[in-house]
Amino acid sequence: MSFGEELKELEQRKEKAREMGGAARVGRRHEQGKLTAREWIEALLDGDTFLELGLLACSDRPGMEETTPADGIITGYGRIGGKHVGIIANDFTVLASSNARIYSKKAEKLRRQSSELGFPLIWLGESGGGRVPDIQGARGIVSLICGDDRSVFSQYSHIRNTPWITAVMGQCTGVPTWQCCLSDFVVQVKGSTLSVAGARALQKAIGATYT
């Protein structure tokens, strides 16, 4: 393959990733009167300032490459009123933006880099919780942090150098809820929800069934 062909293939891959969960899921959100994660970012940031990280990332589970563009989470940098910010947005069109290993690595890297650069971090949250079987069981939970033995909760601390801002944009289960609880400023849109775990996980944990 020539270099020109490789560049063309790269652009095609980028364009496909920007389509998120596909035209049908994007259309469904619009029918519900909701914007997509990319539309949130475009509306929030100054024009043409968004620099995305991890656009071509996907799930590390074999066979999931085509169904998990950006692994359901959009991360990068931009400007608001000329000021630099780090930004994370949950893409609900991709497996309800459920949390898994690559998702977690992207979010952790953006948190760390934003702190090192002195940028405020903005999280636009809407997530369906943990992605089973990716994080099933204790070892799965541990694997969310780069596959080593550090706790998943080591990412979350009040000891930091820059502000955290979270907007609760819809259903928030798991990670966006934790982010919200530790943020310095939180905005919650009407009709949105916060929960530590989804209904099925909660029912399993406490042995109760809700109707």
Accessible surface in RSA format (square Angstrom, percent):
REM  Atomic radii and reference values for relative SASA: ProtOr
REM  Chains: A
REM  Algorithm: Lee & Richards
REM  Probe-radius: 1.40
REM  Slices: 20
REM RES _ NUM      All-atoms   Total-Side   Main-Chain    Non-polar    All polar
REM                ABS   REL    ABS   REL    ABS   REL    ABS   REL    ABS   REL
RES MET A   1   153.55  79.5  75.29  49.8  78.26 186.3  81.48  69.3  72.07  95.5
RES SER A   2    63.93  54.0  49.29  65.8  14.64  33.7  52.32 111.4  11.61  16.3
RES PHE A   3   146.55  73.3 137.38  85.1   9.17  23.9 138.36  83.9   8.20  23.5
RES GLY A   4    46.52  57.4   0.00   N/A  46.52  57.4  34.44  94.5  12.09  27.1
RES GLU A   5    98.15  56.4  92.38  69.9   5.77  13.7  36.79  71.2  61.36  50.1
RES GLU A   6    85.81  49.3  79.90  60.4   5.91  14.1  23.03  44.6  62.78  51.3
RES LEU A   7    85.14  47.4  84.44  60.4   0.69   1.7  84.94  59.7   0.20   0.5
RES LYS A   8   136.29  66.5 129.69  79.6   6.60  15.7  78.57  70.7  57.72  61.5
RES GLU A   9    75.85  43.5  74.19  56.1   1.67   4.0  28.45  55.0  47.40  38.7
RES LEU A  10    59.07  32.9  57.47  41.1   1.60   4.0  58.82  41.3   0.25   0.7
RES GLU A  11    94.72  54.4  91.81  69.5   2.91   6.9  45.60  88.2  49.12  40.1
RES GLN A  12   104.51  58.4  95.25  69.6   9.27  22.1  41.57  88.5  62.94  47.7
RES ARG A  13   125.13  52.5 118.82  60.6   6.31  15.0  34.50  47.1  90.63  54.9
RES LYS A  14    58.15  28.4  58.15  35.7   0.00   0.0  16.50  14.9  41.65  44.4
RES GLU A  15    97.75  56.1  97.75  73.9   0.00   0.0  39.78  76.9  57.96  47.3
RES LYS A  16   113.31  55.3 109.67  67.3   3.64   8.7  63.97  57.6  49.34  52.6
RES ALA A  17     8.01   7.4   5.82   9.0   2.19   5.0   7.51  10.6   0.50   1.3
RES ARG A  18   101.30  42.5  92.81  47.3   8.49  20.2  34.25  46.8  67.05  40.6
RES GLU A  19    91.76  52.7  83.10  62.9   8.66  20.6  33.08  64.0  58.68  47.9
RES MET A  20    22.27  11.5  13.94   9.2   8.34  19.8  14.59  12.4   7.68  10.2
RES GLY A  21    16.19  20.0   0.00   N/A  16.19  20.0   7.11  19.5   9.08  20.3
RES GLY A  22    24.26  29.9   0.00   N/A  24.26  29.9  24.19  66.4   0.08   0.2
RES ALA A  23    93.04  85.5  69.51 107.3  23.53  53.5  77.26 108.8  15.78  41.8
RES ALA A  24    73.43  67.5  54.32  83.8  19.11  43.5  66.23  93.3   7.20  19.1
RES ARG A  25   118.08  49.6 116.40  59.3   1.67   4.0  15.54  21.2 102.54  62.1
RES VAL A  26    26.88  17.7  26.88  24.3   0.00   0.0  26.88  23.4   0.00   0.0
RES GLY A  27    25.51  31.5   0.00   N/A  25.51  31.5  24.84  68.2   0.67   1.5
RES ARG A  28   126.51  53.1 124.55  63.5   1.96   4.7  46.32  63.3  80.20  48.6
RES ARG A  29    16.47   6.9  16.43   8.4   0.04   0.1  11.36  15.5   5.11   3.1
RES HIS A  30    84.91  46.4  66.40  46.2  18.51  47.3  49.70  51.2  35.21  41.0
RES GLU A  31   152.42  87.5 112.10  84.8  40.32  96.0  51.50  99.6 100.92  82.4
RES GLN A  32   107.56  60.1  74.16  54.2  33.40  79.5  37.04  78.8  70.52  53.5
RES GLY A  33    71.69  88.4   0.00   N/A  71.69  88.4  36.94 101.4  34.75  77.8
RES LYS A  34    89.63  43.7  83.24  51.1   6.39  15.2  51.91  46.7  37.72  40.2
RES LEU A  35    88.18  49.1  85.47  61.1   2.72   6.8  85.47  60.0   2.72   7.3
RES THR A  36     1.14   0.8   0.88   0.9   0.26   0.6   0.67   0.9   0.47   0.7
RES ALA A  37     2.76   2.5   0.03   0.0   2.73   6.2   0.03   0.0   2.73   7.2
RES ARG A  38    41.79  17.5  36.64  18.7   5.15  12.3  29.16  39.8  12.63   7.7
RES GLU A  39    53.12  30.5  50.30  38.1   2.82   6.7  24.73  47.8  28.39  23.2
RES TRP A  40    20.24   8.1  15.24   7.4   5.00  11.7  11.52   6.1   8.72  14.1
RES ILE A  41     3.58   2.0   3.58   2.7   0.00   0.0   3.58   2.6   0.00   0.0
RES GLU A  42   138.17  79.3 118.62  89.7  19.55  46.5  50.86  98.4  87.32  71.3
RES ALA A  43    81.21  74.7  41.24  63.6  39.97  90.9  52.82  74.4  28.39  75.2
RES LEU A  44    68.78  38.3  53.25  38.1  15.53  39.0  57.86  40.6  10.92  29.4
RES LEU A  45    13.12   7.3   3.51   2.5   9.61  24.2   3.85   2.7   9.27  24.9
RES ASP A  46    49.97  35.0  40.30  40.1   9.67  22.9  22.69  53.4  27.28  27.2
RES GLY A  47    66.15  81.6   0.00   N/A  66.15  81.6  39.14 107.4  27.00  60.5
RES ASP A  48   162.09 113.5 112.80 112.3  49.29 116.6  42.20  99.3 119.89 119.6
RES THR A  49    41.43  29.5  22.41  22.7  19.02  45.3  30.42  40.9  11.01  16.7
RES PHE A  50    65.88  33.0  36.69  22.7  29.19  76.0  36.82  22.3  29.06  83.2
RES LEU A  51   114.12  63.6 113.08  80.9   1.04   2.6 114.12  80.1   0.00   0.0
RES GLU A  52    36.23  20.8  14.31  10.8  21.92  52.2  10.31  19.9  25.93  21.2
RES LEU A  53    53.50  29.8  51.09  36.6   2.40   6.0  53.45  37.5   0.04   0.1
RES GLY A  54    36.03  44.4   0.00   N/A  36.03  44.4  22.73  62.4  13.30  29.8
RES LEU A  55    18.53  10.3  15.42  11.0   3.11   7.8  15.42  10.8   3.11   8.4
RES LEU A  56    61.43  34.2  40.26  28.8  21.17  53.2  43.91  30.8  17.52  47.2
RES ALA A  57    26.63  24.5  11.83  18.3  14.80  33.7  22.66  31.9   3.97  10.5
RES CYS A  58    36.19  27.4  29.77  33.2   6.42  15.1   4.01  10.2  32.17  34.7
RES SER A  59     3.83   3.2   0.40   0.5   3.43   7.9   0.00   0.0   3.83   5.4
RES ASP A  60    70.17  49.2  39.21  39.0  30.96  73.2  34.86  82.0  35.31  35.2
RES ARG A  61    85.18  35.8  84.17  42.9   1.01   2.4   4.76   6.5  80.42  48.7
RES PRO A  62   125.35  91.4 102.27  93.2  23.07  83.9 105.34  87.0  20.01 124.3
RES GLY A  63    67.12  82.8   0.00   N/A  67.12  82.8  36.62 100.5  30.50  68.3
RES MET A  64    50.47  26.1  50.47  33.4   0.00   0.0  20.65  17.6  29.81  39.5
RES GLU A  65    88.61  50.9  78.38  59.3  10.23  24.3  39.90  77.2  48.71  39.8
RES GLU A  66   126.43  72.6 108.47  82.1  17.96  42.8  60.91 117.8  65.52  53.5
RES THR A  67    79.58  56.6  66.21  67.1  13.37  31.9  70.80  95.1   8.78  13.3
RES THR A  68     0.00   0.0   0.00   0.0   0.00   0.0   0.00   0.0   0.00   0.0
RES PRO A  69    21.14  15.4  14.21  13.0   6.93  25.2  20.42  16.9   0.72   4.5
RES ALA A  70     3.12   2.9   2.85   4.4   0.27   0.6   2.85   4.0   0.27   0.7
RES ASP A  71     0.16   0.1   0.16   0.2   0.00   0.0   0.00   0.0   0.16   0.2
RES GLY A  72     0.04   0.1   0.00   N/A   0.04   0.1   0.04   0.1   0.00   0.0
RES ILE A  73     0.00   0.0   0.00   0.0   0.00   0.0   0.00   0.0   0.00   0.0
RES ILE A  74     0.74   0.4   0.74   0.6   0.00   0.0   0.74   0.5   0.00   0.0
RES THR A  75     2.37   1.7   2.37   2.4   0.00   0.0   0.09   0.1   2.28   3.4
RES GLY A  76     0.00   0.0   0.00   N/A   0.00   0.0   0.00   0.0   0.00   0.0
RES TYR A  77    22.91  10.7  22.68  12.9   0.23   0.6  22.86  17.2   0.04   0.1
RES GLY A  78     2.55   3.1   0.00   N/A   2.55   3.1   2.54   7.0   0.02   0.0
RES ARG A  79   102.88  43.2 102.88  52.4   0.00   0.0   7.24   9.9  95.64  58.0
RES ILE A  80    57.39  32.7  52.58  39.2   4.82  11.6  52.58  37.9   4.82  13.1
RES GLY A  81    67.96  83.8   0.00   N/A  67.96  83.8  43.25 118.7  24.72  55.4
RES GLY A  82    42.51  52.4   0.00   N/A  42.51  52.4  25.46  69.9  17.05  38.2
RES LYS A  83   153.83  75.0 152.11  93.3   1.72   4.1  96.44  86.8  57.39  61.1
RES HIS A  84    79.51  43.5  72.08  50.1   7.43  19.0  42.74  44.0  36.77  42.8
RES VAL A  85     8.79   5.8   8.79   8.0   0.00   0.0   8.79   7.6   0.00   0.0
RES GLY A  86     0.00   0.0   0.00   N/A   0.00   0.0   0.00   0.0   0.00   0.0
RES ILE A  87     0.00   0.0   0.00   0.0   0.00   0.0   0.00   0.0   0.00   0.0
RES ILE A  88     0.00   0.0   0.00   0.0   0.00   0.0   0.00   0.0   0.00   0.0
RES ALA A  89     0.00   0.0   0.00   0.0   0.00   0.0   0.00   0.0   0.00   0.0
RES ASN A  90     0.51   0.3   0.00   0.0   0.51   1.2   0.00   0.0   0.51   0.5
RES ASP A  91     3.08   2.2   3.08   3.1   0.00   0.0   0.36   0.9   2.72   2.7
RES PHE A  92    58.62  29.3  49.42  30.6   9.20  23.9  49.42  30.0   9.20  26.3
RES THR A  93     5.60   4.0   0.94   0.9   4.66  11.1   4.87   6.5   0.72   1.1
RES VAL A  94     2.47   1.6   0.17   0.2   2.30   5.5   2.47   2.1   0.00   0.0
RES LEU A  95    73.06  40.7  54.20  38.8  18.86  47.4  65.58  46.1   7.48  20.1
RES ALA A  96    34.19  31.4  29.12  44.9   5.08  11.5  29.60  41.7   4.60  12.2
RES SER A  97     0.00   0.0   0.00   0.0   0.00   0.0   0.00   0.0   0.00   0.0
RES SER A  98    10.26   8.7  10.26  13.7   0.00   0.0   9.01  19.2   1.26   1.8
RES ASN A  99     6.14   4.2   6.14   5.9   0.00   0.0   1.48   3.6   4.65   4.5
RES ALA A 100     1.58   1.5   1.58   2.4   0.00   0.0   1.58   2.2   0.00   0.0
RES ARG A 101    46.89  19.7  46.44  23.7   0.45   1.1  14.48  19.8  32.41  19.6
RES ILE A 102    32.42  18.5  31.92  23.8   0.51   1.2  31.92  23.0   0.51   1.4
RES TYR A 103     0.84   0.4   0.84   0.5   0.00   0.0   0.84   0.6   0.00   0.0
RES SER A 104     7.81   6.6   5.69   7.6   2.13   4.9   2.82   6.0   4.99   7.0
RES LYS A 105    79.60  38.8  75.07  46.1   4.53  10.8  33.70  30.3  45.90  48.9
RES LYS A 106    20.05   9.8  13.52   8.3   6.53  15.6  18.46  16.6   1.59   1.7
RES ALA A 107     1.71   1.6   1.71   2.6   0.00   0.0   1.71   2.4   0.00   0.0
RES GLU A 108    36.10  20.7  36.10  27.3   0.00   0.0   9.53  18.4  26.57  21.7
RES LYS A 109    98.07  47.8  98.07  60.2   0.00   0.0  40.91  36.8  57.16  60.9
RES LEU A 110     0.83   0.5   0.83   0.6   0.00   0.0   0.83   0.6   0.00   0.0
RES ARG A 111    16.50   6.9  12.14   6.2   4.37  10.4  10.99  15.0   5.51   3.3
RES ARG A 112   108.49  45.6 100.50  51.2   7.99  19.0  52.47  71.7  56.02  34.0
RES GLN A 113    43.24  24.2  43.11  31.5   0.13   0.3   8.10  17.2  35.14  26.7
RES SER A 114     1.05   0.9   1.05   1.4   0.00   0.0   1.05   2.2   0.00   0.0
RES SER A 115    31.90  27.0  26.57  35.5   5.33  12.3  16.51  35.1  15.39  21.6
RES GLU A 116   124.24  71.3  84.69  64.1  39.55  94.2  48.41  93.6  75.82  61.9
RES LEU A 117   100.69  56.1  75.61  54.1  25.08  63.1  79.99  56.2  20.70  55.7
RES GLY A 118    47.55  58.6   0.00   N/A  47.55  58.6  23.17  63.6  24.38  54.6
RES PHE A 119    38.00  19.0  38.00  23.5   0.00   0.0  38.00  23.0   0.00   0.0
RES PRO A 120    39.18  28.6  39.18  35.7   0.00   0.0  39.18  32.4   0.00   0.0
RES LEU A 121     0.92   0.5   0.55   0.4   0.37   0.9   0.55   0.4   0.37   1.0
RES ILE A 122    14.61   8.3  14.61  10.9   0.00   0.0  14.61  10.5   0.00   0.0
RES TRP A 123     0.15   0.1   0.15   0.1   0.00   0.0   0.15   0.1   0.00   0.0
RES LEU A 124    10.77   6.0  10.77   7.7   0.00   0.0  10.77   7.6   0.00   0.0
RES GLY A 125     0.00   0.0   0.00   N/A   0.00   0.0   0.00   0.0   0.00   0.0
RES GLU A 126     2.78   1.6   2.78   2.1   0.00   0.0   0.00   0.0   2.78   2.3
RES SER A 127     0.51   0.4   0.51   0.7   0.00   0.0   0.00   0.0   0.51   0.7
RES GLY A 128    26.98  33.3   0.00   N/A  26.98  33.3   4.64  12.7  22.34  50.0
RES GLY A 129     3.94   4.9   0.00   N/A   3.94   4.9   3.94  10.8   0.00   0.0
RES GLY A 130    38.52  47.5   0.00   N/A  38.52  47.5   7.41  20.3  31.10  69.7
RES ARG A 131    14.50   6.1  12.28   6.3   2.22   5.3  14.50  19.8   0.00   0.0
RES VAL A 132   104.95  69.1  79.26  71.8  25.69  61.9  79.26  68.9  25.69  69.7
RES PRO A 133    69.50  50.7  59.61  54.3   9.90  36.0  59.61  49.2   9.90  61.5
RES ASP A 134     5.91   4.1   2.27   2.3   3.64   8.6   0.42   1.0   5.49   5.5
RES ILE A 135    19.87  11.3  16.18  12.1   3.69   8.9  16.18  11.7   3.69  10.0
RES GLN A 136   121.03  67.7 100.87  73.7  20.16  48.0  32.99  70.2  88.04  66.8
RES GLY A 137    49.32  60.8   0.00   N/A  49.32  60.8  39.65 108.8   9.67  21.7
RES ALA A 138    82.34  75.7  64.50  99.5  17.84  40.6  71.37 100.5  10.98  29.1
RES ARG A 139   172.57  72.5 167.31  85.3   5.26  12.5  84.18 115.0  88.39  53.6
RES GLY A 140    10.07  12.4   0.00   N/A  10.07  12.4   8.84  24.3   1.23   2.8
RES ILE A 141    65.95  37.5  65.95  49.1   0.00   0.0  65.95  47.5   0.00   0.0
RES VAL A 142    35.47  23.3  35.40  32.0   0.07   0.2  35.47  30.8   0.00   0.0
RES SER A 143    20.72  17.5  19.64  26.2   1.08   2.5  20.69  44.1   0.03   0.0
RES LEU A 144     2.44   1.4   2.05   1.5   0.39   1.0   2.05   1.4   0.39   1.1
RES ILE A 145     3.43   2.0   2.51   1.9   0.92   2.2   3.43   2.5   0.00   0.0
RES CYS A 146    62.25  47.1  40.14  44.8  22.11  52.0  17.21  43.6  45.04  48.6
RES GLY A 147    52.49  64.7   0.00   N/A  52.49  64.7  21.16  58.1  31.33  70.2
RES ASP A 148    52.07  36.5  44.90  44.7   7.17  17.0  38.08  89.6  13.99  13.9
RES ASP A 149   116.79  81.8  88.04  87.6  28.75  68.0  36.78  86.6  80.01  79.8
RES ARG A 150   121.83  51.2 116.15  59.2   5.68  13.5  62.71  85.7  59.12  35.8
RES SER A 151    58.80  49.7  46.32  61.8  12.48  28.8  45.12  96.1  13.68  19.2
RES VAL A 152     8.00   5.3   6.60   6.0   1.39   3.4   6.60   5.7   1.39   3.8
RES PHE A 153   124.48  62.3 118.43  73.4   6.05  15.7 118.95  72.1   5.53  15.8
RES SER A 154    71.97  60.8  35.52  47.4  36.46  84.0  43.63  92.9  28.34  39.7
RES GLN A 155    27.37  15.3   7.90   5.8  19.47  46.4  12.80  27.2  14.57  11.1
RES TYR A 156    28.24  13.2  11.48   6.5  16.76  43.6   9.20   6.9  19.04  23.5
RES SER A 157    44.28  37.4  35.71  47.7   8.58  19.8  33.94  72.3  10.34  14.5
RES HIS A 158   131.99  72.1 109.27  76.0  22.71  58.1  79.31  81.7  52.68  61.3
RES ILE A 159   163.38  93.0 141.96 105.8  21.43  51.6 146.62 105.6  16.77  45.5
RES ARG A 160    53.55  22.5  19.86  10.1  33.68  80.2  23.17  31.7  30.38  18.4
RES ASN A 161   127.26  87.8  91.63  88.6  35.63  85.8  24.25  58.4 103.00  99.6
RES THR A 162    14.19  10.1   7.57   7.7   6.61  15.8   9.97  13.4   4.22   6.4
RES PRO A 163    65.77  47.9  61.66  56.2   4.11  15.0  65.27  53.9   0.50   3.1
RES TRP A 164    15.94   6.4  15.94   7.7   0.00   0.0   9.84   5.2   6.11   9.9
RES ILE A 165    48.94  27.9  48.32  36.0   0.62   1.5  48.32  34.8   0.62   1.7
RES THR A 166     0.45   0.3   0.38   0.4   0.06   0.2   0.33   0.4   0.11   0.2
RES ALA A 167    15.58  14.3  15.58  24.1   0.00   0.0  15.58  21.9   0.00   0.0
RES VAL A 168     0.21   0.1   0.21   0.2   0.00   0.0   0.21   0.2   0.00   0.0
RES MET A 169    50.96  26.4  34.50  22.8  16.46  39.2  31.25  26.6  19.72  26.1
RES GLY A 170     9.07  11.2   0.00   N/A   9.07  11.2   9.07  24.9   0.00   0.0
RES GLN A 171    85.30  47.7  78.62  57.5   6.68  15.9  25.23  53.7  60.07  45.6
RES CYS A 172     0.52   0.4   0.44   0.5   0.08   0.2   0.00   0.0   0.52   0.6
RES THR A 173     3.59   2.6   3.53   3.6   0.06   0.1   0.51   0.7   3.08   4.7
RES GLY A 174     6.97   8.6   0.00   N/A   6.97   8.6   6.97  19.1   0.00   0.0
RES VAL A 175     9.33   6.1   8.61   7.8   0.72   1.7   8.61   7.5   0.72   1.9
RES PRO A 176     0.43   0.3   0.09   0.1   0.34   1.2   0.09   0.1   0.34   2.1
RES THR A 177     7.91   5.6   7.91   8.0   0.00   0.0   7.91  10.6   0.00   0.0
RES TRP A 178    58.79  23.6  55.26  26.7   3.53   8.3  54.20  28.9   4.60   7.5
RES GLN A 179     0.81   0.5   0.81   0.6   0.00   0.0   0.00   0.0   0.81   0.6
RES CYS A 180    10.27   7.8   7.28   8.1   2.98   7.0   0.00   0.0  10.27  11.1
RES CYS A 181    94.07  71.2  61.61  68.7  32.46  76.3  30.04  76.1  64.03  69.0
RES LEU A 182    36.61  20.4  36.24  25.9   0.37   0.9  36.39  25.6   0.22   0.6
RES SER A 183    19.09  16.1   0.00   0.0  19.09  44.0   0.00   0.0  19.09  26.7
RES ASP A 184    94.53  66.2  56.47  56.2  38.06  90.0  28.93  68.1  65.60  65.4
RES PHE A 185   123.22  61.6 119.15  73.8   4.07  10.6 123.22  74.7   0.00   0.0
RES VAL A 186    60.75  40.0  34.69  31.4  26.06  62.8  34.69  30.1  26.06  70.7
RES VAL A 187    71.61  47.1  68.28  61.8   3.33   8.0  71.61  62.2   0.00   0.0
RES GLN A 188    91.72  51.3  62.53  45.7  29.19  69.5  20.34  43.3  71.38  54.1
RES VAL A 189    57.43  37.8  48.89  44.3   8.53  20.6  55.20  48.0   2.22   6.0
RES LYS A 190   212.68 103.8 174.35 107.0  38.32  91.2 127.20 114.5  85.48  91.1
RES GLY A 191    74.21  91.5   0.00   N/A  74.21  91.5  40.22 110.4  33.98  76.1
RES SER A 192    15.69  13.3   0.00   0.0  15.69  36.1   2.54   5.4  13.15  18.4
RES THR A 193    73.33  52.2  69.48  70.4   3.85   9.2  66.44  89.2   6.89  10.4
RES LEU A 194    68.64  38.2  38.98  27.9  29.66  74.6  39.01  27.4  29.63  79.7
RES SER A 195    44.39  37.5  36.90  49.2   7.49  17.3  36.94  78.7   7.46  10.4
RES VAL A 196   105.21  69.2  95.68  86.6   9.54  23.0  95.68  83.1   9.54  25.9
RES ALA A 197    41.52  38.2  29.23  45.1  12.29  28.0  32.04  45.1   9.48  25.1
RES GLY A 198    27.70  34.2   0.00   N/A  27.70  34.2  23.22  63.7   4.49  10.1
RES ALA A 199    70.85  65.1  55.05  85.0  15.80  35.9  60.25  84.8  10.61  28.1
RES ARG A 200   203.60  85.5 200.06 102.0   3.54   8.4  78.53 107.3 125.07  75.8
RES ALA A 201    54.92  50.5  41.84  64.6  13.08  29.8  49.31  69.4   5.61  14.9
RES LEU A 202    81.87  45.6  80.60  57.7   1.26   3.2  81.87  57.5   0.00   0.0
RES GLN A 203    48.77  27.3  44.80  32.7   3.97   9.5   8.62  18.4  40.15  30.5
RES LYS A 204   181.55  88.6 154.30  94.7  27.25  64.9 100.27  90.3  81.28  86.6
RES ALA A 205    83.92  77.2  41.02  63.3  42.90  97.6  52.96  74.6  30.96  82.0
RES ILE A 206    94.89  54.0  62.56  46.6  32.33  77.9  70.42  50.7  24.47  66.4
RES GLY A 207    72.12  88.9   0.00   N/A  72.12  88.9  36.56 100.3  35.57  79.7
RES ALA A 208    34.89  32.1  27.61  42.6   7.28  16.6  33.53  47.2   1.36   3.6
RES THR A 209   113.81  80.9  85.10  86.3  28.71  68.4  52.35  70.3  61.47  92.9
RES TYR A 210   133.37  62.3 114.57  65.2  18.80  48.9  92.93  69.8  40.44  49.9
RES THR A 211   179.89 127.9 102.59 104.0  77.30 184.2 105.49 141.7  74.40 112.5
END  Absolute sums over single chains surface
CHAIN  1 A    11601.8       8895.3       2706.5       6867.4       4734.4
END  Absolute sums over all chains
TOTAL         11601.8       8895.3       2706.5       6867.4       4734.4
